[in-house]
Amino acid sequence: MLKILGRNNSINVMKVLWACEELGLPFERVDVGGAFGFKHEPDYLKLNPNGRVPTLDDNGFILYESNVIVRYLASTYGNGKLLPRGRDRWVGEQWMEWQQTTLLAPMSTVFWQLVRTEPAKRDRAAIQAAVQTLAGLWPFVDARLSGRPYRRGRVLHGGHSPGVHGVPLVRAGDRAARAEARGGVVEAPPGARRVPKVLVPSDDLTRPRPGA
Ligand SMILES: N[C@@H](CCC(=O)N[C@@H](CS)C(=O)NCC(=O)O)C(=O)O
C-alpha cells in the first residue's frame, strides 16, 4: 500500500492526499514534520534529507516533492485521470509550476501570519506586502477559471495547486484571513470536499492533530 509520510495540516501533504482521493488510491499516512518532528521516524531524513514533508513510499520506491508525487501517482495509477493529454497537460503543468515558484511565497506569508501566528505577533507590513503581491497574482487564476467548469473537478489538473492552496484559508474560519487574502480563496472543488478527514478542521489550524 502507498505510504505517505507527512503531517496532514501541511498544504503539500494535503495536495498528495487529495490526489489519492481523486484517484481512488488507498494509502496509509504517518505523522511527520511540524510539531511532530522527525525524531520518532529516525529513518525519515534518510528518505528525504531536506527534512520536509511529504515523502511517498510506494513499496520501497521513495519520492519527495509534492508536485512530482502528484504527477507520479496520476501517471502510474491514474489511467488518464488527472493527467490530460496533449497541450492541456502542459497547461496544467504550467499552473503547478506557477503555484510553486510564484504564488507560494506570498501565500505562505499570508497563511503563516494570519493563520499560524497569534494576532499580537503578526507582522502587518509583511502581510500587506504579500497581499499586494497576491492581488496582482490571483486574478490570473480567476481569468483562467472563469467560464470553466472547475467546480466539477477540472481545476485539479488545470491548476489544482491554487485550489489546494486555497483550502487552508477557506477552512481557517479566520475572517481576517479570508478578507485579506480575498482573491486567494478559490472555492474548493468537490474532490477536496470528499476528503474532510484528511483536511484539518476549520476551527483550529494552529495545533497538529494526530491521525488522519
Ligand atoms: N517543495 C516541497 C516543499 C515541502 C515543504 O516545504 N513542506 C513543508 C510543509 S508544507 C515542510 O516540510 N515544513 C517543515 C515541517 O513540516 O517540519 C514540496 O512541494 O514537497
The ligand as an SDF file (V2000), in Angstrom:
LIG
                    3D

 20 19  0  0  0  0  0  0  0  0999 V2000
    8.8370   21.7220   -2.4710 N   0  0  0  0  0  0  0  0  0  0  0  0
    8.4480   20.8610   -1.3870 C   0  0  0  0  0  0  0  0  0  0  0  0
    8.1940   21.7180   -0.1660 C   0  0  0  0  0  0  0  0  0  0  0  0
    7.8880   20.8750    1.0280 C   0  0  0  0  0  0  0  0  0  0  0  0
    7.6940   21.7440    2.2550 C   0  0  0  0  0  0  0  0  0  0  0  0
    8.2840   22.8270    2.3940 O   0  0  0  0  0  0  0  0  0  0  0  0
    6.8720   21.2500    3.1690 N   0  0  0  0  0  0  0  0  0  0  0  0
    6.6770   21.9460    4.4230 C   0  0  0  0  0  0  0  0  0  0  0  0
    5.2550   21.7460    4.8900 C   0  0  0  0  0  0  0  0  0  0  0  0
    4.0730   22.4400    3.7670 S   0  0  0  0  0  0  0  0  0  0  0  0
    7.5890   21.3450    5.4730 C   0  0  0  0  0  0  0  0  0  0  0  0
    8.0330   20.2300    5.3250 O   0  0  0  0  0  0  0  0  0  0  0  0
    7.8590   22.0760    6.5540 N   0  0  0  0  0  0  0  0  0  0  0  0
    8.6720   21.5560    7.6410 C   0  0  0  0  0  0  0  0  0  0  0  0
    7.9210   20.6340    8.5600 C   0  0  0  0  0  0  0  0  0  0  0  0
    6.7520   20.3490    8.3510 O   0  0  0  0  0  0  0  0  0  0  0  0
    8.5550   20.1910    9.5230 O   0  0  0  0  0  0  0  0  0  0  0  0
    7.1880   20.0710   -1.7870 C   0  0  0  0  0  0  0  0  0  0  0  0
    6.3930   20.5940   -2.5700 O   0  0  0  0  0  0  0  0  0  0  0  0
    7.0230   18.9190   -1.3480 O   0  0  0  0  0  0  0  0  0  0  0  0
  1  2  1  0
  2  3  1  0
  2 18  1  0
  3  4  1  0
  4  5  1  0
  5  6  2  0
  5  7  1  0
  7  8  1  0
  8  9  1  0
  8 11  1  0
  9 10  1  0
 11 12  2  0
 11 13  1  0
 13 14  1  0
 14 15  1  0
 15 16  2  0
 15 17  1  0
 18 19  2  0
 18 20  1  0
M  END
$$$$
